[in-house]
Amino acid sequence: MQFPLDQPMDAQEYVIADNNLITTEMPTNEEIIEAIRNRECIEPEKESSYKQISHAEALKFIHGILTFLEQRPDGSFKVDESIIRHLGKLKKEINLKLIASKCQATLDTFICDTN
């Protein structure tokens, strides 16, 4: 059923709009089970369901957490200082891996053959 957009209706009309629709009986539990049994089960691929997080994204996440913690000077969110130090170390390690991944491994990958 599609409502005409050029003719607005009040709340009462909206509530009773589908009262005249034809409904069917609810299926029994056995009918539901039988319908499910007759379907082929397609397992989702595990690899495609997870998006690989890049170094840059991981750095953004850690930066966001550290910023969140720094913005709570009133002590409303208490965190052990060692957690903040470990996040800082993790941020530094990920940053080094990001830089290393951008480095050129060999000179021959830089030189293009123009023949």
ZAMAR-677586 format. One record per residue (C-alpha): residue number from 0; residue in three letters; chain; x, y, z. Coordinates in steps of 0.2 Angstrom, whole numbers, padded with zeros to 4 digits. Layout:
<sites>
- mimi, tiba, semar, east, north, up
- NUM, ALA, A, X, Y, Z
...
</sites>
This chain:
<sites>
- mimi, tiba, semar, east, north, up
- 0, MET, A, 0000, 0000, 0000
- 1, GLN, A, 0007, 0017, -0005
- 2, PHE, A, 0001, 0033, 0004
- 3, PRO, A, -0002, 0048, -0007
- 4, LEU, A, 0011, 0061, -0002
- 5, ASP, A, 0001, 0076, -0008
- 6, GLN, A, -0014, 0071, 0004
- 7, PRO, A, -0007, 0071, 0022
- 8, MET, A, -0017, 0061, 0035
- 9, ASP, A, -0019, 0063, 0053
- 10, ALA, A, -0013, 0051, 0066
- 11, GLN, A, -0029, 0042, 0068
- 12, GLU, A, -0030, 0039, 0049
- 13, TYR, A, -0012, 0032, 0049
- 14, VAL, A, -0016, 0020, 0063
- 15, ILE, A, -0031, 0012, 0055
- 16, ALA, A, -0024, 0013, 0037
- 17, ASP, A, -0020, -0005, 0036
- 18, ASN, A, -0035, -0012, 0045
- 19, ASN, A, -0043, -0018, 0029
- 20, LEU, A, -0028, -0027, 0023
- 21, ILE, A, -0031, -0046, 0020
- 22, THR, A, -0020, -0056, 0032
- 23, THR, A, -0016, -0074, 0033
- 24, GLU, A, -0015, -0086, 0047
- 25, MET, A, 0002, -0088, 0056
- 26, PRO, A, 0012, -0104, 0051
- 27, THR, A, 0013, -0117, 0064
- 28, ASN, A, 0030, -0122, 0071
- 29, GLU, A, 0031, -0137, 0061
- 30, GLU, A, 0028, -0127, 0045
- 31, ILE, A, 0042, -0115, 0050
- 32, ILE, A, 0054, -0129, 0053
- 33, GLU, A, 0050, -0138, 0037
- 34, ALA, A, 0053, -0122, 0027
- 35, ILE, A, 0070, -0120, 0035
- 36, ARG, A, 0075, -0138, 0032
- 37, ASN, A, 0071, -0136, 0014
- 38, ARG, A, 0083, -0122, 0012
- 39, GLU, A, 0101, -0123, 0006
- 40, CYS, A, 0113, -0116, 0019
- 41, ILE, A, 0126, -0104, 0012
- 42, GLU, A, 0140, -0101, 0024
- 43, PRO, A, 0147, -0084, 0024
- 44, GLU, A, 0165, -0083, 0019
- 45, LYS, A, 0175, -0079, 0034
- 46, GLU, A, 0189, -0069, 0025
- 47, SER, A, 0177, -0057, 0016
- 48, SER, A, 0168, -0053, 0032
- 49, TYR, A, 0183, -0045, 0040
- 50, LYS, A, 0190, -0029, 0033
- 51, GLN, A, 0209, -0028, 0035
- 52, ILE, A, 0213, -0012, 0045
- 53, SER, A, 0228, -0002, 0038
- 54, HIS, A, 0242, 0005, 0049
- 55, ALA, A, 0235, 0022, 0046
- 56, GLU, A, 0218, 0017, 0052
- 57, ALA, A, 0225, 0009, 0068
- 58, LEU, A, 0235, 0025, 0071
- 59, LYS, A, 0219, 0035, 0070
- 60, PHE, A, 0210, 0023, 0082
- 61, ILE, A, 0224, 0025, 0095
- 62, HIS, A, 0225, 0044, 0093
- 63, GLY, A, 0206, 0044, 0096
- 64, ILE, A, 0207, 0034, 0112
- 65, LEU, A, 0222, 0045, 0118
- 66, THR, A, 0212, 0061, 0114
- 67, PHE, A, 0197, 0054, 0123
- 68, LEU, A, 0207, 0050, 0138
- 69, GLU, A, 0215, 0067, 0138
- 70, GLN, A, 0199, 0076, 0137
- 71, ARG, A, 0193, 0069, 0154
- 72, PRO, A, 0203, 0080, 0166
- 73, ASP, A, 0189, 0080, 0179
- 74, GLY, A, 0193, 0062, 0182
- 75, SER, A, 0176, 0055, 0176
- 76, PHE, A, 0186, 0041, 0167
- 77, LYS, A, 0200, 0034, 0177
- 78, VAL, A, 0213, 0024, 0167
- 79, ASP, A, 0229, 0017, 0174
- 80, GLU, A, 0244, 0027, 0168
- 81, SER, A, 0253, 0011, 0161
- 82, ILE, A, 0239, 0009, 0149
- 83, ILE, A, 0242, 0026, 0142
- 84, ARG, A, 0261, 0022, 0141
- 85, HIS, A, 0257, 0006, 0132
- 86, LEU, A, 0246, 0014, 0120
- 87, GLY, A, 0259, 0027, 0116
- 88, LYS, A, 0272, 0013, 0113
- 89, LEU, A, 0259, 0004, 0102
- 90, LYS, A, 0256, 0020, 0092
- 91, LYS, A, 0275, 0022, 0090
- 92, GLU, A, 0277, 0004, 0084
- 93, ILE, A, 0263, 0005, 0072
- 94, ASN, A, 0270, 0022, 0065
- 95, LEU, A, 0287, 0014, 0062
- 96, LYS, A, 0278, -0001, 0053
- 97, LEU, A, 0268, 0012, 0042
- 98, ILE, A, 0284, 0021, 0038
- 99, ALA, A, 0293, 0005, 0034
- 100, SER, A, 0279, -0001, 0023
- 101, LYS, A, 0281, 0015, 0013
- 102, CYS, A, 0299, 0013, 0010
- 103, GLN, A, 0306, 0007, -0006
- 104, ALA, A, 0313, -0010, -0004
- 105, THR, A, 0325, -0010, -0019
- 106, LEU, A, 0331, 0002, -0032
- 107, ASP, A, 0325, -0008, -0047
- 108, THR, A, 0307, -0006, -0041
- 109, PHE, A, 0309, 0012, -0043
- 110, ILE, A, 0317, 0012, -0060
- 111, CYS, A, 0304, 0010, -0075
- 112, ASP, A, 0309, 0002, -0091
- 113, THR, A, 0304, 0015, -0104
- 114, ASN, A, 0307, 0004, -0120
</sites>
